[in-house]
Structures are given as C-alpha cells and as structure tokens.
Amino acid sequence: MAESTNQTINEVCRISNLTTEIIRHRELCDKLHQDLGLPRFEEKHLSREKSVRMQLLKSRKAIVKELITSEKTKSTPREIYLTELATSPVLSISKLSNNVERSVNENEQLSNELKQQIEKEQEKVDKLDDLLYEHKKTQESLKVMLQGVIDQQENLNDEQSTENEEEEVKNKNKKKKKKKKKNKNKKDDEETEKSNYEKIESKLKNQIEETKEKNALIVSNMIKFTNKFFEMPTETNEKEKETRKRKRKKQENKKKKTKKPLSLGKILELLFESATNEPELKWIDSKPFWKPFVELLDRSGVIEKNPKNPSLVRLAFDFN
C-alpha cells in the first residue's frame, strides 16, 4: 500500500510539473501571438485544459485525504486501531485499493493527454519560432533599407541646401551689381545735369552782362544825341521870358518854388530804367517833364499816354 501511494504521489507531482510547463508554454504562445498579431487558440482547447486541471486537483485532494486518515490511524492507540480493523478490515483495504487504482488510471490518462497537448504546443511553438526568426530577419533588412533611404534623403537635402545657398549668393551678387550700375548711372546723370545747369547759368549770366552793357551804351548814346540836337531852352527867348514871368508870378502868389525841367536824355533814362527790370511797364507821371519833349516823344512813337489819364506816360511796346 505504501509503495502504491508513493507511486501515486510521484505521478501527481509529475503531472503537476507538466501542467506548470504547459501553462508556461501557453503564456509564451500568448505573448508571441500578441507580438505577431496572430489570432489566439480556439476556446475548446482552453476548456479541455481547464477540465484536466480540475480533475488533477480533485485526485490530489482525494489522495491527501487518504494520507491524513492513515496518519490519524498511526497516531491512535493500538487497541483502537485493532478494533477499527476488526470491524471493517477488508472493506477499508478494498476501497483504498480501488481508489488508488482509479486515481492511477486517471492520472495515466491525464498524463497521456497532457503529453499529447504538450507535443502539439511544442510543434506550434517551433513554428512560431521559425516565424519569429523570419520576422526578425525581415525587420533587420527593413531597418537596413530604412537607414539607407534616410541617408539618401539627408544627402539630397544637403545637396539641395548647398544649391539653394549658391543660388542665393548669385542672386545677391546680381542685385549688388545692379545697384552699383544704378548708382553709377544716377551719379553720371547728376553730374551731366550739374554740368548742363552750370553751362546754362554761365550763358545766362553772360547774356545779362551783355544786355546791361548794351543798355548802358544805348542810354549814353541817347543822352549825347539829345544834348547835341535838343538843347535846353535859353533865357534869351522872349516867349520863355514871358512864360517864366507868369510862372514866377504864380509862384509868388502860391509861394512855391518850381523845379528845373528835366532834359530829354534824363527822361529817356527814367523810361528805360522803369522798363528793364519788370515785365509790366509802369505808368510815369509826366508833369515834371517839359511838355514839348513829351509831345515830341509821343509823336515819334517812343512813348504812349494813358487813355484815362493823359498825364501818365510809359514806353511804347513797339519801341521796347
């Protein structure tokens, strides 16, 4: 009996070890399925494994109970043990033997089933190992390819960046050259404008000086001409004496002093001076002028009178 119980205990321990290995293999398979993204095993295999594990637990519990009862019999006194054996010795032995045989048979069946399942799982694990090995190879090859593509992309980016930098440098140089040309052209234009302006200014100054000189010559010649051919009235003329007497009487009555009449040259000088600097000719009062000189200039077309006020005089447009 002791040998049979020891055998059953050893078998139970072996079966429990097998179950632990199966569970470990199962966990490894689940991890592989998760890593590879493969579908899991069917639920039938899982339910069968659960039933096997429950049967093993039940058999282990029965054997433990039998061992506990045997230990109790050992701990009891000898007389009680003999009386219990006398009452039912055959039944207890037969029951124990039957239970042990049943448990042994069940354990053998379960062990065979577990071996078959372990072999199947081992085959699946081997297949998964092959798949893992191929997966690793493909992963490494893809990594190498990806690294090569990344290197090519970096080289292309470097080349493009260098090309872009060269183009930017060229564009900057072109812009600088254009700016320099524009500045040179502007400077040349400014210099030409300045030179033209200076030339025009010098010409105008020369013309103004020439006109002033001509005007001075004309005035001096006119004064000489008038002094020669249009002399001032002398005191020997009787008419002039009478007019002067009358004027003196008037002056005495009015207590005013008369001014000397202007010569024809001075009259012309005043008229020319009033006409040279201004575009519009001013009207000059002819009262201080001698009337015969005013009439002579009017008849000769040198001056013109104001239609509203005949005492106002200016140079004629045609004469100027």
Secondary structure in CASP SS format (residue, H / E / C, confidence):
PFRMAT SS
TARGET T0000
AUTHOR 0000-0000-0000
METHOD secondary structure of the structure
MODEL  1
M C 1.00
A H 1.00
E H 1.00
S H 1.00
T H 1.00
N H 1.00
Q H 1.00
T H 1.00
I H 1.00
N H 1.00
E H 1.00
V H 1.00
C H 1.00
R H 1.00
I H 1.00
S H 1.00
N H 1.00
L H 1.00
T H 1.00
T H 1.00
E H 1.00
I H 1.00
I H 1.00
R H 1.00
H H 1.00
R H 1.00
E H 1.00
L H 1.00
C H 1.00
D H 1.00
K H 1.00
L H 1.00
H H 1.00
Q H 1.00
D H 1.00
L H 1.00
G C 1.00
L C 1.00
P C 1.00
R C 1.00
F C 1.00
E C 1.00
E H 1.00
K H 1.00
H H 1.00
L H 1.00
S H 1.00
R H 1.00
E H 1.00
K H 1.00
S H 1.00
V H 1.00
R H 1.00
M H 1.00
Q H 1.00
L H 1.00
L H 1.00
K H 1.00
S H 1.00
R H 1.00
K H 1.00
A H 1.00
I H 1.00
V H 1.00
K H 1.00
E H 1.00
L H 1.00
I H 1.00
T H 1.00
S H 1.00
E H 1.00
K H 1.00
T H 1.00
K H 1.00
S H 1.00
T C 1.00
P C 1.00
R H 1.00
E H 1.00
I H 1.00
Y H 1.00
L H 1.00
T H 1.00
E H 1.00
L H 1.00
A H 1.00
T H 1.00
S C 1.00
P H 1.00
V H 1.00
L H 1.00
S H 1.00
I H 1.00
S H 1.00
K H 1.00
L H 1.00
S H 1.00
N H 1.00
N H 1.00
V H 1.00
E H 1.00
R H 1.00
S H 1.00
V H 1.00
N H 1.00
E H 1.00
N H 1.00
E H 1.00
Q H 1.00
L H 1.00
S H 1.00
N H 1.00
E H 1.00
L H 1.00
K H 1.00
Q H 1.00
Q H 1.00
I H 1.00
E H 1.00
K H 1.00
E H 1.00
Q H 1.00
E H 1.00
K H 1.00
V H 1.00
D H 1.00
K H 1.00
L H 1.00
D H 1.00
D H 1.00
L H 1.00
L H 1.00
Y H 1.00
E H 1.00
H H 1.00
K H 1.00
K H 1.00
T H 1.00
Q H 1.00
E H 1.00
S H 1.00
L H 1.00
K H 1.00
V H 1.00
M H 1.00
L H 1.00
Q H 1.00
G H 1.00
V H 1.00
I H 1.00
D H 1.00
Q H 1.00
Q H 1.00
E H 1.00
N H 1.00
L H 1.00
N H 1.00
D H 1.00
E H 1.00
Q H 1.00
S H 1.00
T H 1.00
E H 1.00
N H 1.00
E H 1.00
E H 1.00
E H 1.00
E H 1.00
V H 1.00
K H 1.00
N H 1.00
K H 1.00
N H 1.00
K H 1.00
K H 1.00
K H 1.00
K H 1.00
K H 1.00
K H 1.00
K H 1.00
K H 1.00
K H 1.00
N H 1.00
K H 1.00
N H 1.00
K H 1.00
K H 1.00
D H 1.00
D H 1.00
E H 1.00
E H 1.00
T H 1.00
E H 1.00
K H 1.00
S H 1.00
N H 1.00
Y H 1.00
E H 1.00
K H 1.00
I H 1.00
E H 1.00
S H 1.00
K H 1.00
L H 1.00
K H 1.00
N H 1.00
Q H 1.00
I H 1.00
E H 1.00
E H 1.00
T H 1.00
K H 1.00
E H 1.00
K H 1.00
N H 1.00
A H 1.00
L H 1.00
I H 1.00
V H 1.00
S H 1.00
N H 1.00
M H 1.00
I H 1.00
K H 1.00
F H 1.00
T H 1.00
N H 1.00
K H 1.00
F H 1.00
F C 1.00
E C 1.00
M C 1.00
P C 1.00
T C 1.00
E C 1.00
T C 1.00
N C 1.00
E H 1.00
K H 1.00
E H 1.00
K H 1.00
E H 1.00
T H 1.00
R H 1.00
K H 1.00
R H 1.00
K H 1.00
R H 1.00
K H 1.00
K H 1.00
Q H 1.00
E H 1.00
N H 1.00
K H 1.00
K C 1.00
K C 1.00
K C 1.00
T C 1.00
K C 1.00
K C 1.00
P C 1.00
L C 1.00
S C 1.00
L H 1.00
G H 1.00
K H 1.00
I H 1.00
L H 1.00
E H 1.00
L H 1.00
L H 1.00
F H 1.00
E H 1.00
S H 1.00
A H 1.00
T H 1.00
N C 1.00
E C 1.00
P C 1.00
E C 1.00
L C 1.00
K C 1.00
W C 1.00
I E 1.00
D E 1.00
S C 1.00
K C 1.00
P C 1.00
F C 1.00
W C 1.00
K H 1.00
P H 1.00
F H 1.00
V H 1.00
E H 1.00
L H 1.00
L H 1.00
D H 1.00
R H 1.00
S C 1.00
G C 1.00
V C 1.00
I E 1.00
E E 1.00
K E 1.00
N C 1.00
P C 1.00
K C 1.00
N C 1.00
P C 1.00
S C 1.00
L E 1.00
V E 1.00
R E 1.00
L E 1.00
A C 1.00
F C 1.00
D C 1.00
F C 1.00
N C 1.00
END
